[in-house]
Amino acid sequence: MEAKDIQFFRDMLNSMLEDILQKGQATIDDMTETVEVYADPADRATAESDRAFTLRLRDRERKLIKKIQQAMTRIDDGEFGVCVECGEDIGISRLKARPMTTLCINCKSKQEEDEMVRGD
């Protein structure tokens, strides 16, 4: 992979990380500032449901942060864009779609097929 491609993905991953961290901080700010009293129990239930949904999203993003950081480490180590399963290069289009991936499309397809057979 060329240096310009590596820099493109480094910038992309940094941007993703920054976006996730900003959303997380906004959620924290919103939850610490908001003290609402609801006259109707249905309104309170809706607000609690929305809050729980937001927290689930942030938890998924927390897990994504780890994957982004691992991808940044692979960039630093010169291992970015190489499939951990077969050792082949991961296609640029796949990396653009999911820059933190560690599997080429063929190995990922095989992994998904295996999961379907096992019922995972």
TAFEN-V99253 format. One record per residue. N is the residue number from 1. RES is the residue in one letter. PHI is phi in radians with two decimals (* if undefined). NEAR is the number of other C-alpha atoms within 8 Angstrom. D_FIRST is the distance of its C-alpha to the first C-alpha in Angstrom with 1 decimal. Layout:
BEGIN
n:N res:RES phi:PHI near:NEAR d_first:D_FIRST
n:N res:RES phi:PHI near:NEAR d_first:D_FIRST
END
This chain:
BEGIN
n:1 res:M phi:* near:5 d_first:0.0
n:2 res:E phi:-1.34 near:5 d_first:3.8
n:3 res:A phi:-1.04 near:6 d_first:6.7
n:4 res:K phi:-1.14 near:6 d_first:8.4
n:5 res:D phi:-1.18 near:8 d_first:6.4
n:6 res:I phi:-1.04 near:10 d_first:6.9
n:7 res:Q phi:-1.13 near:8 d_first:10.3
n:8 res:F phi:-1.01 near:8 d_first:11.0
n:9 res:F phi:-1.24 near:10 d_first:10.8
n:10 res:R phi:-1.07 near:10 d_first:12.7
n:11 res:D phi:-1.12 near:8 d_first:15.2
n:12 res:M phi:-1.08 near:9 d_first:15.5
n:13 res:L phi:-1.14 near:13 d_first:16.3
n:14 res:N phi:-1.08 near:8 d_first:18.6
n:15 res:S phi:-1.13 near:8 d_first:20.4
n:16 res:M phi:-1.08 near:8 d_first:20.9
n:17 res:L phi:-1.09 near:10 d_first:22.3
n:18 res:E phi:-1.08 near:8 d_first:24.5
n:19 res:D phi:-1.09 near:8 d_first:25.9
n:20 res:I phi:-1.10 near:10 d_first:26.8
n:21 res:L phi:-1.14 near:8 d_first:28.5
n:22 res:Q phi:-1.14 near:8 d_first:30.4
n:23 res:K phi:-1.10 near:9 d_first:31.6
n:24 res:G phi:-1.08 near:9 d_first:32.7
n:25 res:Q phi:-1.15 near:8 d_first:34.6
n:26 res:A phi:-1.10 near:8 d_first:36.2
n:27 res:T phi:-1.13 near:9 d_first:37.4
n:28 res:I phi:-1.07 near:8 d_first:38.9
n:29 res:D phi:-1.06 near:8 d_first:40.6
n:30 res:D phi:-1.12 near:8 d_first:41.9
n:31 res:M phi:-1.32 near:7 d_first:43.3
n:32 res:T phi:-1.49 near:7 d_first:44.9
n:33 res:E phi:-1.52 near:6 d_first:46.5
n:34 res:T phi:-1.53 near:6 d_first:47.8
n:35 res:V phi:-2.22 near:5 d_first:51.1
n:36 res:E phi:-1.96 near:4 d_first:52.6
n:37 res:V phi:-1.98 near:4 d_first:55.9
n:38 res:Y phi:-1.93 near:7 d_first:56.2
n:39 res:A phi:-1.32 near:5 d_first:59.7
n:40 res:D phi:-1.81 near:6 d_first:58.5
n:41 res:P phi:-1.03 near:7 d_first:57.1
n:42 res:A phi:-1.17 near:6 d_first:55.0
n:43 res:D phi:-1.14 near:9 d_first:53.3
n:44 res:R phi:-1.12 near:9 d_first:52.6
n:45 res:A phi:-1.09 near:8 d_first:51.2
n:46 res:T phi:-1.11 near:8 d_first:48.9
n:47 res:A phi:-1.11 near:8 d_first:47.6
n:48 res:E phi:-1.14 near:8 d_first:47.1
n:49 res:S phi:-1.11 near:8 d_first:45.2
n:50 res:D phi:-1.09 near:8 d_first:42.9
n:51 res:R phi:-1.12 near:8 d_first:42.4
n:52 res:A phi:-1.11 near:8 d_first:41.6
n:53 res:F phi:-1.09 near:8 d_first:39.1
n:54 res:T phi:-1.07 near:9 d_first:37.4
n:55 res:L phi:-1.15 near:8 d_first:37.3
n:56 res:R phi:-1.13 near:8 d_first:35.8
n:57 res:L phi:-1.07 near:8 d_first:33.0
n:58 res:R phi:-1.14 near:10 d_first:32.5
n:59 res:D phi:-1.15 near:8 d_first:32.5
n:60 res:R phi:-1.10 near:8 d_first:29.7
n:61 res:E phi:-1.17 near:9 d_first:27.7
n:62 res:R phi:-1.04 near:8 d_first:28.5
n:63 res:K phi:-1.18 near:8 d_first:26.9
n:64 res:L phi:-1.16 near:8 d_first:23.8
n:65 res:I phi:-0.99 near:10 d_first:23.7
n:66 res:K phi:-1.06 near:8 d_first:23.3
n:67 res:K phi:-1.17 near:9 d_first:20.3
n:68 res:I phi:-1.12 near:11 d_first:18.7
n:69 res:Q phi:-1.10 near:8 d_first:19.5
n:70 res:Q phi:-1.13 near:9 d_first:18.1
n:71 res:A phi:-1.13 near:13 d_first:14.7
n:72 res:M phi:-1.13 near:10 d_first:14.9
n:73 res:T phi:-1.12 near:8 d_first:15.9
n:74 res:R phi:-1.11 near:10 d_first:12.9
n:75 res:I phi:-1.10 near:11 d_first:10.7
n:76 res:D phi:-1.08 near:7 d_first:13.3
n:77 res:D phi:-1.50 near:7 d_first:13.3
n:78 res:G phi:1.35 near:6 d_first:9.7
n:79 res:E phi:-1.85 near:8 d_first:10.2
n:80 res:F phi:-1.17 near:8 d_first:8.8
n:81 res:G phi:1.50 near:10 d_first:7.7
n:82 res:V phi:-2.01 near:12 d_first:9.6
n:83 res:C phi:-1.14 near:12 d_first:13.1
n:84 res:V phi:-1.30 near:7 d_first:15.9
n:85 res:E phi:-1.52 near:6 d_first:18.2
n:86 res:C phi:-1.93 near:6 d_first:17.0
n:87 res:G phi:1.45 near:7 d_first:13.8
n:88 res:E phi:-1.40 near:7 d_first:11.9
n:89 res:D phi:-1.19 near:8 d_first:8.6
n:90 res:I phi:-1.51 near:12 d_first:9.9
n:91 res:G phi:-1.06 near:9 d_first:10.0
n:92 res:I phi:-1.02 near:6 d_first:8.9
n:93 res:S phi:-1.11 near:6 d_first:12.7
n:94 res:R phi:-1.18 near:11 d_first:13.6
n:95 res:L phi:-1.14 near:12 d_first:11.5
n:96 res:K phi:-1.16 near:8 d_first:13.2
n:97 res:A phi:-1.29 near:6 d_first:16.5
n:98 res:R phi:-2.57 near:7 d_first:16.2
n:99 res:P phi:-1.15 near:11 d_first:13.5
n:100 res:M phi:-1.63 near:10 d_first:15.4
n:101 res:T phi:-1.15 near:8 d_first:15.3
n:102 res:T phi:-2.06 near:8 d_first:15.0
n:103 res:L phi:-2.13 near:12 d_first:15.8
n:104 res:C phi:-1.22 near:14 d_first:14.4
n:105 res:I phi:-1.12 near:9 d_first:17.0
n:106 res:N phi:-1.15 near:7 d_first:19.0
n:107 res:C phi:-1.20 near:10 d_first:19.5
n:108 res:K phi:-1.16 near:9 d_first:20.4
n:109 res:S phi:-1.08 near:8 d_first:22.8
n:110 res:K phi:-1.11 near:8 d_first:24.4
n:111 res:Q phi:-1.05 near:8 d_first:24.8
n:112 res:E phi:-1.15 near:8 d_first:26.5
n:113 res:E phi:-1.10 near:8 d_first:28.7
n:114 res:D phi:-1.08 near:8 d_first:29.7
n:115 res:E phi:-1.14 near:9 d_first:30.6
n:116 res:M phi:-1.15 near:8 d_first:32.7
n:117 res:V phi:-1.15 near:7 d_first:34.6
n:118 res:R phi:-1.34 near:6 d_first:35.3
n:119 res:G phi:1.46 near:5 d_first:36.2
n:120 res:D phi:-1.24 near:5 d_first:33.9
END
